[in-house]
Amino acid sequence: MTVESLQSSVTFVAAQGTEGGGAALNEIIGLSVGGLVIGVALLWIGYLHRMRKITWLHNLGEWTGRKFNRPAWVALPIALFITTIISALFGFIWDVSLHIGNGRDSGPLANPAHYFILFGLFILFVAGCTACVLPYDKPGPSAVRITRHWYAPVGGILMAGCGLYALIGFPLDDVWHRIFGQDVTLWGPTHLMLIGGAGFSTLTALFLEHEGRRAVGEDKPKDGPGIKFIQYLAFGGIVIGLSVFQVEFDFGVMQFRQVFEPMLIAAAGAFALVAARIMLGRGAAIIAAILALALRGIVAVIVGPVLGAPINWFALYLGAAVVVELIALTPLFKKPLLFGLVAGLGVATIGLWLESFWIDAVYRYSWPTSIWPEALAMAVPVAALVGVCGAMVGMVLTNQKLPSRAIGIGIVTLAVIAIGGATANGLRYDVPQNATASFTMTEAPPIGDQRMMTADIRINPPDLVSEDPNWVSVLGWQGGLDNQRGIFVDQLEKVGPGHYVSTQPMPVSGSWKTLLRLHDGRTLAAVPIYLHGDPGIGAPEVPAEASMTRPFVSEITILQRERSTDIPQSLWLIGCLTVLAGTLIMIAGLTWGAGRLNKNEPTKSVSDRQPEPSGQA
């Protein structure tokens, strides 16, 4: 079987099948009408409130404000935000788990996780709009003028913007599928809109809370433990929000090179934990990491053992938090930008080394020794610059004077360039030419009506795989949740040069997609072992035979079987660049918001701040 014939058997054109090319029109119409009705109703409520023709919204905000010791335009939106972000996180993890276990949806309304995501993102947008609509008077010196007598807080505008960006991802995702087929990966461009908008919104909640804290003034009653907990939880939320980009690695079905994982962990840890330490004082980085761990753990238990979906692990960030706390005990803490830089370096080196023990212990794919040179080359510059960005956020939230506008924008720009360069490097991979895998398959005892087999595999040429590859494994996924939770991973045992054997029987019937995966440095390729026939997308079955020799192909052609490969690459590039532009605009908006808050607030240097007791700002 040639590479060309094999790829034609595992890929298809979306338009040729009846599924995989977008949702049914009746569901799109229903969702659109429902969204329009709710949107008009909320606009009408906002109009009545601004015209002072209703009082219940004002009264609800004031009641919430008394409970949280913050202005109404902060307290009510933050209460909504906490609800929405937890709902969206649960829906997101459950949704990814369902796709890994079951495959694609029969429609957007057929996936129960979508309801939690939609609710969460919609209320996120509503929370931001509520913050903008509620205040009758100008809510502080940083507020943005909307009309002659209407001013909105910066945090509210940014929260609404992030929520809107995420929400737009839903209809655009359907358009994307209609053009390109279903790209069953977390890193699909429109998927990144959804998780990016929600992830970055955690920062807007801190901006809004900061505006409210300043608006209350110095004479406000001392914050109780509940307010302090919410502040710690906000930074735990940032850890989680920036960690969602690595969820494919958490489940063990990553479709991109492994060097991304350390970089993503280091970036999320450096940004969130540095900012937490600067704002909330001693121990804040560790507390934020523990709260993130607790929230992710609760969601993982509900999605996995309780709902029976595939189980996911996640980075702990405790090593990174300890590194940040130790560096904060040095005189570097008095120079926040330098502290952020050094802390980022520490997170990307010692922090990642400490995290690797956890990764190696529980993840389906551990980090080989060979990964470290390239992983550090990507993670160190990204984490160092992102750590400086986190320091600037901490400075804004503690009223410390930022560097000049040119320097601040320059640092953010350098961080974006570093992330872009590392991403471009990580996306480069090679598919070996004229390489094959020969399988000798042996029947194993079935599990129920599920056919199981073991394999003796010889890779040709034998020297294709180095002594320390990232992985040589068998992956089975989308097999349905009633059998092995819909996911199967077997790290093959090496018995000789290019010679590997199974350590456990693999599923080769039903709805499973089972493949041999090879990742070794820049090499990223796969060989299908068994792919079920899928009439919905016009894809024939690729059977598991007793003896077979098949070529290595690009792994993405198997994992994203529903994706159309006949669409011009120029159209794909335009779509990706459009999403990239939207994300850069969102980052630019957050940068503008931070600068506006700092410019219009009384500022002080680190030396002006009084010594802080442990865990207090």
Buried (B, 14 or more C-beta within 10 A) or exposed (E): EEBEEBBBBBBBBBBBBEBBBBBBEEBBEBBEEEBEEEEEEBEEBBEBBBEEEBEEBBEBBBEBBEEBBBBBBBBBBBBBBBBBBBBBBBBBBBBBBBBBBBBBBBBBBEBEBBEBBBBBBBBBBBBBBBBBBBBBEBBBBBBBEEEEEBBBBBBBBBBBBBBBBBBBBBBBBBEBBBBBBBBBBBBBBBBBBBBBBBBBBBBBBBBBBBBBBBBBEEEEEEBEEEBBEBBBBBBBBBBBBBBBBBBBBBBBBBBBBBBBBBBBBBBBBBBBBBBBBBBBBBBBBBBBBBBBBEBBEEBBEBBBEEBBBBBBBBBBBBBBBBBBBEBBEEEBBEEBBBBBBBBBBBBBBBBBBBBBEBBEEEBBBBBBEBBBEBBBBBBBBBBBBBBBBBBBBBBBBBBBBBBEEEEBBEBBBBBBEBBEEBBEBBEEBEBBEEBBBBBEBEEBEEEEEBBBBBBBBBBBEEEBBEEEBBBBBBBBBBBBBEBBBBBBBBBBEBEEEBBBBBEEBBBBBBBBBBBBBBBBBEBBBBBBBBBBEBEBBBBBEBBBBEEBEBBBBBBBBBBBBBBBBEBEEEEBEEBEEBBEEBBEEBBBBBBBBBBBBBBBBEBEEBEEBEEEEEBEB
